[in-house]
């Protein structure tokens, strides 16, 4: 696996208003952005930001990131997307004043799991696709093992969104995809 430094061939799904690349990627998540489908809230949102590229077969996506989380549901991490009804997003989500390690798996409808995030300044999240499975880990701890349709192309990359607040800044470093 080779570190992603120049992000050659990477594109935006829902490009944010402000972003820049140097030795990493800095993004300001636009307000009123999110990825969610139906469950509990009754709405569909497909407006969050993902910067990535298409991959096929088995792969690993890993990123280290820090964010200025302050509003309910501010979120940053990584995403794997087949289409608007089949995707996984995972990372940090700010819930009730606390940073939570979060995984949302969507196959037509979204489901969501959270666990308290460790108190370190940066978070590293990894998603490894093997056949029909994605394993999500952070700090060597498995967060989720989920079915994900095999043998179809996936748009994989870093993600952020700010559903309820005014937007926030996030910095991605040490991004690996391969």
Phi, psi and omega in degrees: 000134183252134177300142176272116180243317182266349182055035178300131179081002179273145179224169180262140159257116183062068182302131178284163180294321183235126174197157179206153178240131168224249174273008175199198180234126175246131183226143167253111179296128177292152177292158177059042177240145181187164167237121178194149177224103161072298192315131175067314185269338176079011179235166175239125175232134180221047189242359179295167183261131172227128175248113186198196177211162181281137174225156176232162178070203180281144179197167173234135175239126180222141177211146171250137186207157174226147181220156175267060183296133178211335182251152180311129176073008169308135187212147177206152179163228181231161180217148173235124188225124172269311177199188185292347180250356184222103182197165174228134170234142182209148180160220176258135172230134182273111187231121178052043175082007182230146173281129179238139167288126190233141172225126173243123176249128182235121170228084186079317173233151183272144164234156192221135173228145178223155173211149182304138179274145175296157186276027180277158182291330179238152180239138174245127178239141178228138172235126181241119178264124177226110182061241182260020186231140168243126176252124180254129179226159171213125180060033180081356180263127177288128177260329185195142169238118188227146171293140175213127186309128182279166170059027174235147178297147181231136171271113187240137178178197180269150184221157170203158180198156179223080186297319190249340186258197183269009185100162180203164182265140175222144182238124178253131177223166177049051178274129180232135177215120179176000000 
